[in-house]
């Protein structure tokens, strides 16, 4: 049991590092920095670690990205909502396409809408300057790209049989 937790924690740490380093490949869309690698990491967390590790990885990566000047406060609601929703979807169904859709919906729609009050409260944006749906489009752009990357990677792992072996090594 202790070995299993250690493995999961180590993988979570690696995925945090991948998300932070991957955020150097971000691009601006309106007021947010789109980092598709974070969304790929969310899906990988869902498949290998589960929803709670996914939320922890998303929070830690968002915190580090903000501390390093690689992200904005909007990284928190987007990445954490996506990680939770796709993690829950994968846990309940083991269906990868549904998991990818849950990531896109969680980040793009829920995270995008939750970013509006955060932008007003903490980033000095006035409600008159931004609409409540302003962050939905850039978040969707980012999460669709990252979800496609994750889908390609996980489908390749599944086809080769490596996915089942990797998941089994985390269960024992």
C-alpha positions as CSV (number, residue, x, y, z in Angstrom):
1,X,0.0,0.0,0.0
2,X,2.8,2.4,0.9
3,X,4.6,1.6,-2.3
4,X,1.5,2.3,-4.3
5,X,1.1,5.8,-2.7
6,X,4.8,6.5,-3.3
7,X,4.4,5.6,-7.0
8,X,1.4,7.8,-7.4
9,X,3.0,10.7,-5.6
10,X,6.1,10.4,-7.8
11,X,4.0,10.3,-11.0
12,X,2.0,13.3,-9.7
13,X,5.3,15.2,-9.2
14,X,6.5,14.3,-12.7
15,X,3.1,15.5,-14.2
16,X,3.4,18.8,-12.3
17,X,6.8,19.3,-13.8
18,X,5.5,18.4,-17.3
19,X,2.6,20.9,-16.8
20,X,4.9,23.7,-15.6
21,X,7.6,23.2,-18.3
22,X,4.8,22.7,-20.9
23,X,3.4,26.1,-19.9
24,X,6.4,27.8,-21.5
25,X,4.6,26.8,-24.8
26,X,1.6,29.0,-24.1
27,X,-0.1,31.5,-26.3
28,X,-2.3,34.5,-25.4
29,X,-6.0,34.5,-26.3
30,X,-7.8,37.6,-25.0
31,X,-6.9,38.0,-21.3
32,X,-5.6,34.4,-20.6
33,X,-2.5,32.4,-21.4
34,X,-3.6,29.2,-23.1
35,X,-1.4,26.3,-22.0
36,X,-2.6,23.1,-23.7
37,X,-0.1,20.8,-22.0
38,X,-1.9,21.4,-18.7
39,X,-5.0,19.9,-20.2
40,X,-3.1,16.9,-21.5
41,X,-1.7,16.4,-18.0
42,X,-5.3,16.6,-16.6
43,X,-6.3,13.7,-18.8
44,X,-3.2,11.7,-17.9
45,X,-4.0,12.2,-14.2
46,X,-7.5,11.0,-14.8
47,X,-6.3,7.9,-16.5
48,X,-3.4,7.0,-14.1
49,X,-4.1,8.7,-10.8
50,X,-7.7,9.6,-10.4
51,X,-9.6,12.8,-9.8
52,X,-8.2,13.9,-6.5
53,X,-4.6,13.6,-7.6
54,X,-5.6,15.4,-10.8
55,X,-7.0,18.3,-8.8
56,X,-3.8,18.4,-6.6
57,X,-1.6,18.3,-9.7
58,X,-3.6,21.1,-11.4
59,X,-3.5,23.2,-8.2
60,X,0.3,22.7,-7.7
61,X,1.1,23.3,-11.4
62,X,-1.1,26.5,-11.4
63,X,0.6,27.7,-8.2
64,X,4.1,27.2,-9.6
65,X,3.2,28.7,-13.0
66,X,1.9,31.8,-11.2
67,X,5.0,32.0,-9.0
68,X,7.2,31.8,-12.0
69,X,5.3,34.3,-14.1
70,X,4.2,31.6,-16.6
71,X,0.5,31.8,-15.9
72,X,-2.3,33.9,-14.5
73,X,-4.8,33.4,-11.7
74,X,-7.2,32.1,-14.3
75,X,-5.1,28.9,-14.4
76,X,-6.7,27.8,-11.1
77,X,-10.4,27.5,-12.0
78,X,-9.7,26.2,-15.6
79,X,-7.2,23.5,-14.8
80,X,-8.8,22.3,-11.5
81,X,-12.4,22.1,-12.9
82,X,-11.2,20.2,-15.9
83,X,-9.0,17.8,-13.8
84,X,-11.9,17.1,-11.4
85,X,-14.5,16.5,-14.1
86,X,-12.4,14.4,-16.4
87,X,-11.1,12.4,-13.4
88,X,-14.6,11.6,-12.2
89,X,-15.7,10.7,-15.7
90,X,-12.8,8.3,-16.2
91,X,-13.3,6.8,-12.7
92,X,-17.0,6.1,-13.3
93,X,-16.9,5.0,-17.0
94,X,-13.3,4.1,-18.1
95,X,-14.4,5.7,-21.4
96,X,-11.6,7.8,-22.9
97,X,-13.7,9.8,-25.4
98,X,-16.1,10.8,-22.6
99,X,-13.1,11.7,-20.4
100,X,-11.8,14.0,-23.1
101,X,-15.2,15.6,-23.5
102,X,-15.4,16.0,-19.7
103,X,-12.0,17.8,-19.7
104,X,-13.1,20.2,-22.4
105,X,-16.4,20.9,-20.7
106,X,-14.9,21.2,-17.2
107,X,-12.1,23.6,-18.3
108,X,-13.7,25.3,-21.2
109,X,-17.2,25.9,-19.9
110,X,-17.1,25.6,-16.1
111,X,-13.6,26.9,-15.7
112,X,-14.2,29.7,-18.2
113,X,-17.3,30.9,-16.4
114,X,-15.7,30.7,-13.0
115,X,-12.8,32.9,-14.3
116,X,-15.1,35.9,-14.6
117,X,-15.6,36.5,-10.9
118,X,-11.9,35.8,-10.3
119,X,-10.9,38.3,-12.9
120,X,-13.1,41.0,-11.4
121,X,-12.1,40.3,-7.7
122,X,-8.4,39.7,-8.0
123,X,-7.1,41.0,-11.4
124,X,-8.6,44.4,-11.4
125,X,-10.9,43.8,-14.3
126,X,-14.1,45.7,-14.1
127,X,-17.4,43.9,-14.8
128,X,-18.1,46.4,-17.6
129,X,-14.9,45.6,-19.4
130,X,-15.5,41.8,-19.7
131,X,-18.5,39.7,-20.3
132,X,-19.1,36.6,-18.1
133,X,-18.4,34.3,-21.0
134,X,-15.2,36.1,-22.1
135,X,-12.9,33.3,-20.9
136,X,-14.9,30.4,-22.3
137,X,-13.5,30.8,-25.9
138,X,-9.7,30.9,-24.9
139,X,-10.2,28.1,-22.4
140,X,-11.9,26.0,-25.1
141,X,-9.1,26.7,-27.5
142,X,-6.5,25.6,-25.0
143,X,-8.4,22.5,-23.6
144,X,-9.3,21.1,-27.0
145,X,-5.7,21.2,-28.1
146,X,-4.5,19.6,-24.9
147,X,-7.3,17.0,-25.0
148,X,-6.3,16.0,-28.6
149,X,-2.7,15.6,-27.5
150,X,-3.8,13.4,-24.5
151,X,-6.2,11.4,-26.7
152,X,-3.5,10.6,-29.2
153,X,-1.1,9.6,-26.4
154,X,-3.5,7.5,-24.4
155,X,-5.0,5.8,-27.5
156,X,-1.4,4.8,-28.5
157,X,-0.7,3.5,-25.1
158,X,-4.0,1.6,-25.1
159,X,-3.4,0.1,-28.6
160,X,0.1,-1.1,-27.6
161,X,-1.1,-2.7,-24.4
162,X,1.1,-0.5,-22.3
163,X,-1.8,1.4,-20.7
164,X,-3.2,-1.6,-19.0
165,X,0.2,-2.6,-17.7
166,X,0.9,1.0,-16.4
167,X,-2.5,1.2,-14.7
168,X,-2.0,-2.3,-13.1
169,X,1.4,-1.3,-11.7
170,X,-0.3,1.6,-9.9
171,X,-3.0,-0.6,-8.4
172,X,-0.8,-3.1,-6.6
